[in-house]
């Protein structure tokens, strides 16, 4: 089952920019089906119904062909989802076991409704789904992500109930996707929450976001949390959801490629069917021997090394500090002998720190963090950290990131005025910021920052370098383009997950000069999750490399 905002909209018509690459690069994803019933980010019924499943798609309140007020991720929408699950669980065609499957929105709302524990809910598979509306879906460490303002008019209000004859029609039924009523623009506006405006009105993690985020510890249903190494909305949600869910049966899988790809490939569908066959139909799918964690570890050639693990983060991780040498622009294993300062213009290119070429192959897999000490010429500063890998010629190693064909290795952010941490919830590799109040900077006065860097994975060959770039704005890959774009947003390493809202980041506050400080006992550093590599020749077979 999937509760969605656009279930009548054909994938091919509504999202041609995603359908084209899916069909071209991953032919197995569209093989074996007429694809007549394909919808963006939900399962293809033609690949499930023949195996004895009933696929249910629900127009959420206020969207598609369901009247009412449209309010994304709201408590009412979550309760509606609960009622739909309970309805499906008692139908004559149902065995009483309901599973949830979908990507993105249709993964995030699984976390929400599962926390309510509907009696007929038997298993969930949130595939690339945020689990915290503030920290993942709308803000990055206190900094507003403009994604919602871009995505909402294109994928949400465009299929609001009442668009009617002004919108598209379902190619199978011929009916309006967002009808049957055709309402005026004024009526449509009254019937929806202005979600992008709501984000600006609520800069802190208050009740507005808590109402739209699940209490993950209340989830007890079996869960397969399937994440992607490179998604600026969802990566953290899948690992946090896995770790914090109270389910006796829970599994984590992390893959790569585009946001939509592996959900539809033979790899993804087989994984989903093994999970749901075991949990919903009591079939012998081999899931009873499924390892708790499966990671598709990334290699710089674009291939993946599937590996079974027992926990997350990995117990054998060698948490390693790499210190920022502010004078030499280096990353070193030992702190510099003396203190230093280094300035950068917040809206400029920032500062980059590099290791020497690595002497041996080195794996980075897991969450990461950084400790910085900064001051600013203004009353606040945003810090953007970009984890990079450079080849022997100095070129960036890139991976497909959501929709961006050349994404960064890893990223972390923090608004300096949100620097307070919760010691009870913080971990060395994952600081927890309450984001409940601002503590402005005193210009020129240095303060420590603990920066969360979202989980990542890469095997760095010998001869390559690890680097980190520190800026006061979004990192952009070097070069003059041309850059691919989504919904008119050029993608230069971070896709369309940018932080350019001038109301959230006025230049007179966030356009000053930022200074990094180092002193004995207060040395800035990265904390990276180095994982010992298998002996030569003992690593498992790889998948790929895949086309870019």
N, C-alpha and C positions, 0 to 999 in steps of 0.2 A: 504494500500500500504506500501511496505517496500523497500527501496533502500539499497542493501547489497553487501558484498564482496564475499558471498559464497551461493547464492540461489539455486544452483543445487545440493549441497552436502547434502546427506541424513543425518538427525540427528543421526540415529542409527549407521551409518557407520563412519561418521566424528567425532562424539562426544560420543563414547560408555561409557566413564567415567561419563557423565552426564545423558545419556539416561537410563542407568541401574538403578541408584537411583531414577530417576523420575518414571519409570514404577513400581519399587518395592515398594517405599514408598508412592506414591500418585497414586494409580490405577485409580482414577477418571480422572487423567490428560490424560491418553491414552485410556480410555474407549470410546465406541461409534464412533470409527474411525478405519480404516484399518491402519492408520499411514504411508501409502505409500508415502504421500506428505509432511511429517514432515521435517522441516528445523530448525536448532538450532536458537533459539531466535526470531522466527517469528510465526505467527498464522498458525494453521492447517486448510487448506481450507475445509476439510471435516466437520468441525464444524461451518463454516461460509457460504459456498455457499448454503446449503439447506435453509438458512434463507434469501436468496435473495441478498447476497453480492457477489461482484466480488473481488477476491484476486489477487493482482498484486505484483509480486516480480521482481525487476530489478537488473541485474548484473551491479554494478557501474563501471564506466570507468576504464579499465585496469584489471578487475577481471572477473572470470568466463568466460563467452562467449562473453564479451564485450571488443573489442580491445581498445588500448589507453594507456596512461601513468597512472599508479596507484599512487595516492597521497591522502592518507586518510585525511578526514575532510577538504580538500582544498576548496577554493572558487569555483574552477571549478566543483568539485564534487557536491557542494551544488547547484550550478546553474543547473547542469544536473538534479538534483532531482526536482528542480522547473519545468523544461521543461517536465519531466515525469508526474508530477501532472497535468500540463495543458493539456498534451496529453490525460491522462485518463479522464479528466473532460469533454471532447467533443466527446468521442466515442459513437457510437449508443447504446451501452449497459449501458451507464452511465446516471445517473440522474443529473449529473453536480456537485455532492457533493463528494469530495474525503476526506477520513480519513486516518490517518497514525497510525500504530500500530507496536511495536516491542520493544525488550529488548536491553539494552546496546548500542552498536554502532547504532542500529536501533531505539534507543530512542534519543541518543545524536544528531544524524543528523536531527531529527525532530525539535529540538530547533533551529538548524541552518536554515533550510529551512523555518520554520514558520516565522522567523524574516524577510524574504523577502516578505511575504504576497502574495503567489500565489492566484489569484482570485478564483480558483476552490477548494482551500483547505478549508474544512468546520469544521474539528475537528482533534485534535492530542491527542494521548495517549502515551507519552514517559514513558515507563515502566522501571524503574531503569536506568536512563540516565544522565550522566554528562552534565553540561551546561557550563563548563569553561575548555578549553583544558589545560591550565596551572595549575590552582589551584586544579583540581580534577582528570583529566585523566592522567597527566604526572608527576606532582610534588605535594608534600605535603608541603605547606608553604615554598617553596624554595628548598626543598630536592627532588632530582630525585627519582621517583618510578621506579623500574626496570621492572614493568609489561609490558610495551610496548616492551622491548627487548625480553621478553619471549613469549608474545602473538603474535607478528608480524610474526615470521617465521612459527608458528604453524597454525594460523588462517587466515593470510592475504597473505603473499607471497606464501604459499603452494597452493593457489587457484588463483594465478595471471594468467591472460589470457596468454596463451602460454605454460603453464605447460603441457597441452595437454595429450598425451598418457602416460606421466610419472606419471600422477595423477589418481585420482579415476574416476569412471563413475557413472552417475545417474542410480539408479536401475530401474527407470520407463522407461526412454527413451533409456538407454544404451549408451548415448553419453558422451564424456569426460566432466567432470565438468568444466574444465578450458581449453577448446579448442574452435574451432576445431584445431587451429594451434598448432604445437609443436615447440617452439622456443629454441634456444641455451641458455645456462646459461648467456652468455655475453649479448644476446639480452634482456633477462628478466631483468637483472640488469640495463641496459640502460633505460628500460621502467618503472621503478619504482623509486619513491622518497625513499631515505634511511631514513625512519622516526626515527628509534632509534638513528642514528647518528645526525639527526637534533636536537634532544633534547639536546644532549651534546654540540652542537654548539650554542645553544640558552639558556643559563642558566637563563635569565631574561624574564619577561613577555613582550616581544617585539612584533613587527608586525607579526612575525611568528605564535605566539599563537593567537593574536587578529584576524588574518585572519581565524583562525580555531575555533573561539568561537563566539556565537551569541550575538547580542545586544538584550538582553531579553526584554527590555522595548518596543521594536518594535513589539513584538508578540501581535496580537489582536484576533486571532482565538480562539474559545473555546478549553480549555485544561484540560485533566484529567492527572495530574502528579502523577504517582504511584511509590513510593519509597520503599526502604528496609532499615530497621534500621541499617544494618550491612554490608555495601558495601563500601570499601575504594576508589572506583572510583566514585560511583554514588549517595550515600545518600545525600550529600550536593547539588548536581546538581538538584535533584528533589525539595528540599525545596527552594533553591534560584530561580529556574525557576518558581515555583508557586508564590512566593512573588513578584518577579520583573516583571512578564508578565503583560502587560496592558490589557489583555482580560477581557471583561465584564463578561463572564462566565468562571470561572476557579475553579477547584476542586483539592484537595490534598488527596491522600490515602497513608498510610504507613503500610507495612506489615513486616513479618519476613521470616524465613526459607531460603533455598538455593536461590541463585541468579535467578535460572530458574523456581523454583517450582510453585509459585502462579500464574504466567502468564498462566500456562497450566491447573491448577486445576479448578474444577467447580466454586470455589469462584471467581477466577480471570476472567474466561471467562464470567461468569454472569455479573460481574461488567463492563467489556468491552462492552458487548452487550447492557446493559442498556444505557450506554453512547452513543454509536454509533447509536443505534436504535432511540434514541431521536434526535440526532444532524444530522444524515445523512438521516433518513427515516421518520422523524416526527411521530414516533410511540409513543404510550402511554406506556412508560416503567417505569414510576414513577420517572424518573430523574428530573422532575421539582420540586420535593420535596427533592432531594439529598442534604444533608448538605454540606457546603463548604469543610469541613475537616472530614475525617474518619481515626482514628488511631487504629491500633491493638497493644494495650499496652502489653508489654512483662511481663510475670511472670516467676519466677525462676524455676518453674516446666516444662517450655517449652510450656505453654499454652498462649493464647492471649485473651485480653479483648477488643473486638471491641467497639469503642466509637465515637459518633458523636460530632464534635466540630464546632465552628464558625470561627476560625481564627488560624493562625500560626505566631509566637509562641502563646501559650495559654494565654489569657488575665489574667487569674487567677493565673499564675505562681508566686510563691514566690521565687524570685531570691535571693539565699542564699550563703553567703560567708563562706567557710570552710578554716580556716587558717592553713598553714603548720607550725607546731612547729618543728623547725629544731633540737632542742636538744632532744625532747622526741619522735620524729618520729610519731607524732600524727596529726590528723585533728581535729580542734576544732572550736567551734562557736565564740570564742573570740580571738583576737590577743594575742600572748604571751607577757608577760610584759617586756621582755628585748630582745635586739638584739642577733643574733647568726649567725654562719656560719656552713655549712656542705659541705664536699667535696665528690665527687665520680669520679671514673675513667670513662671517657666517653664511653669506649667500654666494660664496666663491667655491673654489675647487677643494678647499680644505687641505688636510695633511695626510700623507700616505706613509706607512711604516712597513718595511719588508724584512723578511728573514734572509739569511744567506741561502743560496741554492741548497736544497735538502740533500743530505748524503745518502738517504735511503727512502724507499717508498714509505709513506706515512698516511694512515687513515684517520680522518676526522669524522666521527659519527656520533651525533647526540646534540643536546642543548649546549649552549655556550653563554658566556657572560663577559662583561668588562668592568673594570674599576677605573674611573677617571677622576681627576680633580680639575675643576674648571672655574674660570671667572669670566665675566662678560662686561662689556661697556654699557650694557642695558640691564633692565630689570628682569629679563628672562632670556633663555636660550634653548633652542632645540638641538639635540645631538643626534646625528645619523651615523651609525657605524655600518660599514660595508665590508664583509669578509670576502677576500678575493684570493684567487690562485693564479699565478702568472707563469706562463711557459718559459723555456730558456731564452726565447726572443723577447720576452716582456709583454706578450699579448695575454689578455684575460682569457681564462678558461670560463666558458659559459655553459649553462644548461637551460633547456626549455623550462620556463617558469610561468605556470598558469597559461596565459595566451601569448606571452612574450617568448620569441624563439631564442633569445640570447639573454637569459636572466643571470642575476648575480648568484654567488655561492651561498651567501648568508647575510642576514641583516638584523640590526637591532636599533632601537630608537629610545629616546627619553626626553621629555620636557623637563628642564632643570627645576622649575617650580613645583613639579610633581615628584621630586626626588625621594621623598619620605618612603621608607620601606616598612613592611609588617614583619617583625622578627619571627613571629610564630609561623608565618606562612612562607617565609623566604628560605631558599636553599642556596648553597654556594653557586650552583650553576643556573639558578632560576630565581632571581630576586623578585619579590612580590611587592608591587606598589599599590597602595589603597586608592590613589587618585581621588581623594575625597576633599582635598583643600589645596590651595596654592600657597607656596612659600616663596615669594619673590626674591630675586637676587639683590644684593647690594652691589652696585657697579664696582668692579675691581676687587671684590672680596671672593676668595676661592672657597668652593664647597665640593665635597665628594659626591660622585654619582655612581650608582650601581646599575648597570645597563644590561637588560636581558637581550640575548641574541637567540633568535628562534632556532629550533632544531634543524640540522643540516647533515649532509653526508657527502664525502668525496674522498677518494683514494688519490693522494698527491704523489706523482712519480718522483723518483730521485732526479735532481737537477732543476726541479720547479721551485718556486718560491711561494710562501704564504704571505699575504699582505692584509692590512686593514686600513681603510680610508675613513677619516673622521671629518665630518662636515656639519654644516648647519642647515642643509637642504638635502633633497633627494639626490642620490648618486646618479650619474649618467655615464654610460659606457663611452670610452673615448671614440672619437671618429665624427665624421660629418654626415653620416646617414647615407642614403635615405633610410628612415626608420619605419618599420611597420606600425600600424595603428589599429586601435580598437575603439569604436564609437568616437572617432576623431581625436583620440589621445595618442600621441607618438609614444611608442614603447622603447625605452632606452636602458633597460635592465631591471626595472621594477613594474613593468606592465602598466596598467592604469591605476595602480595602487599608490597614488601620490599624495603629497601634503602641501597643496598650493592654494588653499582657501585663504584669501587675504583677511577675511574676518577672523579666522582662527590664528593666523600668523601675520599680523600687521608688521610691515617692514621697520617701523620705528622701534619695535620691541625685539623682533627676531632677526634684524638685519645689522646687528652691531659687529664688534670684533670679539671673538672668543679666544680665550687663552687656556692652553693646557699647562698644568703645573706638575712638577715632580720634585720630591724632596726625600731624604732618607726616611724610610718607614712609610712613605706615602707615594710609592712609585705606581704609575698607571700601568695596567696590564690587561691582557686578554686571558681568559680562562677557557682553554679549548679541550674538547673531549677526544684525546688521542686513544685509538683502539689498536692493540697489537695485531699485526698482520699475520695470517697463517704462514707457516713455512713455505718456501718457494715450491711451487708445484702442487700444493695441497688446497689452494682455494678452489671452490666449486666452479662449475661451468657458468658462463655469463649469458645473459639475454641481450640481444642486440649486437652492435649499435643500431639505433633506429634513425630513420631519416629526419632531418631538421625541417 
